[in-house]
Amino acid sequence: MEPAAAVNIWQRTLSYETPLRFTSFLSDGDSKAYTAVCEANVYCDTPIDKEECTNHVAKRLGTALRKLATPLPRGEKLKDATIIKLQTYYKIAITSNKDSVRNMYTAIWASYFHCCSSDGASSHNFCPAGPNSWCKHKRAEALGEPAPRHTPLLTKAQGLAIMPIYKRLTEEKLFIRCLHGKTQNAAESLNSKIWLLCPKTKFASRTTVETATALAVLWYNKGHRGFEEVLEGIGILPSQDLATHGDHCDVMRIRKMNLKQTAEARAHRRNTAKRARVEDTDRKSREGPSYGAGDF
């Protein structure tokens, strides 16, 4: 369904009154829609570039670490908290250096070797220098202070085991598709609104899905004021109460969005997510494996 819809979107641009061509495609790494658009050869002489969603690229690291095939000695295993930290460092390295493939590569390996460093085997050559460096060892060196003790995130065995994963996820061709630093957050936000009106967990007719999609797009682009314009278009004059309510809802929507972007709100969301992960880890350790596809 998605490949056919993507091809229709690209082919539709040929019929626009104003010439328009979509020359880039932002999607997941394994998107069949991109392959379908390329095979359709809509623009003939114009190639379509593939761009990666940085969120999904970072998730690949987390998935690969959770499925680590290399056995670790003495019953060692990567904790979920460690995987989340490594995934976060990987994502920050990409988004902070979205204009340079070389800087992405250096930043990711800097985070890797920093996490592997210990008092007996310090390795901070890739870490940025200066008093404002995120690396406390480079920061202490710039300030002329004694080097702090190491608290390695990874043991030597763990570092060696995950190195092939890092090599695979630091290939140049992958970074080239991440240079714009884009995400699919806007699409996910619209999808969540559609699912709110028409849950994907329940069967719905085509008419219901199309209506929910139209309402979600209208609300997403124009807010509640858009519904009033639809009523006016079909000859129904909206009441003053409806107009007042719509304006109030739009103002509150913008206000809530601005509040969510503050540093305090972001810190609160991080803390909430961290507590949820800790609780989930504790629950799994108590209950053990409860479900897995094909496991039982």
N, C-alpha and C positions, 0 to 999 in steps of 0.2 A: 504493500500500500504506500509506504513512504517513498520508494523509488519512483513509482508512477506519479505521485503528487509532485515530487521535485522536478521531474521531466516536464510536467504540465506548466509549472511555474516558469521554467526557463523558456519553454516554447511560447508562452503567452507574451513575453516581452517583445517578440517580433511583430506583434499586432498593435503595439502602443503607438499613439500618435506622435509622441516624443521619443526619438530613438533611445533605447536603453539596453545595456548589456550587463549581465551579472558575470563578472570575470573571476570571482573568488567564491569558495564554498566552505563555510564553517560548519564542522560537524564532528562526530566521534571518529576515532581512528579507524574503526571497522565499518564505516558507513557504506551501505549498499546503494544509497541514494546518489552519492557522488559518482560511483562507478556507472550507474545508470545514466546520469546526465552526460558524462564523458562519452559513453557509447552512443548516445543519441546524436552527438556532434551537432548541436543546435546552431552554433555560430560558425561552423565550418573552419574558418581560418583563425579563429580566436580561441586559444586554450583557456581552460578554467583551472585556476590554482586551488590547491587544497590547503586549508588552514585548520589547525588543530585547536580545540578548546583546551586552554591551559588547565582547567579543573580536571578534565578527563585524563589528560596526560599525567598529572600528578597522581591520580587514582591508580594508574597502571603500576606505579612503583609500589603503592600499598598492596595491591592485589598480588603482585609478583612476590613481595616479601612474605605475605601470608601463605603463599603456596611454595615456599622455599623448598626445593628438592634436595639440596645438599644437607646430609645429616650433620648435626652438631654434636660435639663430644660432651660426655658427662651430663647428658640430659638437658643441655642448654637449649633454650628456645627464645625466639624474639618475642618480647612482650608486646601487647597491643599498643601500649603507651609509647614504646620505642618506635614502632612502625609509624604511628601518627606523627611523631616528631620528625622522623626522616622524610615523610611525605610532605610535611609543612615546609621544611627547609628546602626541599626540591622545588616546590611550587614558588617559594619566595625567590629562589635563585633565577627562575625563568621570568617571573613577572617584573623583577627589579632590573633585568638586563635584556629587555625585549627588543632592543635595537642592535644587539651584537651577539652573534653565535659564539664567538670566542669567549666573551664575558660570561655567557650562560654556562659554557663548559667549565670555565675556571671556577665559577661560584659553586657549582654543584659538587665538583671534586674537592673544593675547599671544605664544604660541609661534611663530606664523607670522611676525609682524613682527620678533620677536627674531632669528629665523633669517635674515631679509632685511636686517637692519641692518648698516651699514658705517660706517667712520670719517667718510665724507663725507655719509652719510644715516642718522643714528641715529634709531631709532624704538622707544622703550621705554615709550610712554605706557600700554600695557595691562599691562606687567609689574608684578608686585606690589612695593610699596615696603617698606623696612625692612631692618635688618641681617641678617635671616634669609631674605631673598628668594633664590630660585633664580637670579635674574638678577644676574650679577656687576656690572653697571653700576648697578642700583638699590642693590645692597648697598654698593658703593663710595660712592655718593652719600649713603647713610644714615650711613656711618662717617666721612664727611668725607675720603675718600681720593681720589687722582687717578683719573679714569676710565680703565679699561683699554682697550687696543686691541681693535678688533673683529676677529673671525674669522668672517665670514659663512658660514653653511652653504649659502645659496642666492645665486646671482647675481641681478642685477636682472631679466634675461630669464626665468630660472627662476621667480622669485617671481611675475612677471606671468602666466606660463603656467599655474601651478597655482592661482592665485587663484579661478577659476571652480569648481574642484573643492572648495576650502574653503568657498565660498559655498553650494554644494549640500549639503555635509555639515555645515553649521551651521544647518540649518533648525530652527525651534522644534518642529515636529511630530516630528522625529526625536529631539530631546533629551527631549521629554516621555516617550517610550517607554524612555528610559535612566535615568529618575530613581531607580529602585530599584538601579541598578548591579549587576544580576545577570548571571551567566554560565551557560553550559551545561556547565561543567566536571564537575559531578556526573553528568550524562547521558553525557558523553564518557568518563568513567571507567568507568561501568557498561558502555558499549558496548565498550570495550577489553577488558574481562574476558570478555564474550560472544565477541568475535572471537578471543580467546586459546583458548577451548574449541572454537570453530567458526569457522575462518578464512573471511572473506567472499570470499576469492580462489578458493575451491574450492566446487564444488556440494555441497549437503547436503540431505537429505530434510527434510520438515517436522518429523518426529519428532525428528530430530537437533537442529534449530534450537530447538525448544520445550524439549528437555531441557537444552541448553546455556544457554538463557535462564533456566530455572528454577534451575539450579545457580548461575549467576552472581548472580542476585538473592538467593538464599539466602546465599551467601558474602558478598555486599556488605552485607547487612543484619545478619547474625548471626555472621559469621565461621565458623570451622571447627566451632564448637559446634552450629551449625544442622544439620550433617550427622548428628551424633549424635542429635539430636532426631528426625530423619526415620527413622533406623534404629529408634529406640525406638517410633515410631508404627506401624511395620509389624511389630512384635514381635521385633525383633532387639536383643539386649542388647550395646551396644558394649563392647569390651574395655577394660581399664584403660590398656593401652598406647596405644590409639587416643585415649582421652580426654586422656592426658598429652601426646601429640603435638599434638592439636588446641589445647590450652591454650597450648603453647609457640609454635605458629605464630601464634596470635592476639596473644600478647604481643610477638613479634618484629615483627608487622605494625604494631602501634601504635608501637613504638619507632622503626621505620624512618620512619614517617610524621612523628613528632616531629622526627627528625633532618633530614628534608627541609625542614622549616619554619624552620630556623635561618638566620641571616644568612649564615653561611659557605657553607651548602649552596646557597643562592640565588645567591650570588656565583659559586660554582663552575659552576652550571648556565648562568649568563649568559656566563661566559668560554668554556665549552665550545661553546655555541651560536654565539658570535662567531667562534671559530676555525673552526667548521664552515662558517659563511657565507663567511669569507675564502677557505678552501680551495675552496669551490664556485665562488666568483667567479673565482679564479685558473684553475680547470679550464675554466670556460666561455670565458675569454679566450684560453686556449691552443687549445682544440678548436673554438671557434666554435659556431654553432647545430647541434645534433645531432638534435633532434626537435621537431616542432610539428604539432599537428593540422591536416592539410590543407596543410602547407607543402611537402611533397615529392611 
